[in-house]
Amino acid sequence: MVSVNGIQIDWEEDLTVEMILQKMNYTFPMIIVTVNGIPVDRAQWPVFRVPDKAIVQAHHLIAGG
């Protein structure tokens, strides 16, 4: 299992950040992601492997005036 913003999802071999975002339907263009508290650069999302029991946080950045 992996926790994504507090929601438990099934872990699978070779699970990447990009796969998690797709499963969660997170499509907002301004998202930052951390895995176990470590920021993951957007360019690494397709290849960054998420370990079992990881805590993933996806933060939607919104600016206002």
N, C-alpha and C positions, 0 to 999 in steps of 0.2 A: 504494500500500500504506500501511496504517496499523498501527502497533504498539500492541496492547492488552495490557497486562501481559506484554509480551514475545512475544505471539502475533501473527503477521502476518495481517491481513485485507485484503480488497480495498477500495480506496477508490472511492467513487462520488460524482457530483455531488450537492451538497446533503446530504451525510452529516452527521447530527447526533449529539450525545452520546446522546440517547435511542435512536436507531436502533442505535448500537453496543452499548449495554447489552442491547437486545433480541436482537441477533445472537449475543451472547455468553451469553445466558440468565442474565444477572445480575439476579436479582429480590430479593435481600436488601434490606430497607427502609433499612438504615443503610449507605449507600455514599457516599463522597466521590470526586469525579472531578477529575483535572487533565488539561489538554491542553497539552503542551509546557511543563509545570511551572507552569501558571497554573490556580488553582482555578476550577471552573465551578459557579456556584450552581445548585441543583436546579431552581429556577424557569426557568432558561435552557436546560436539557437539551433540550427539544423544538425550540428555535430556534438553538442554538449550533452553527454550521457548523464541522466538523472539517476542517482542510486536509489535502491529500495529504502523505504522509510524516510525519504528526504522531505524537507519542508520547503515548498515552493511558494513564493509570494510574487504575484503579478500586480503591479500598481499601475493604474491608468492615470496618466498625467493630464491634468486639466488646468489651464491658465484662464484667468478672468481679469476683468478690469473694473 
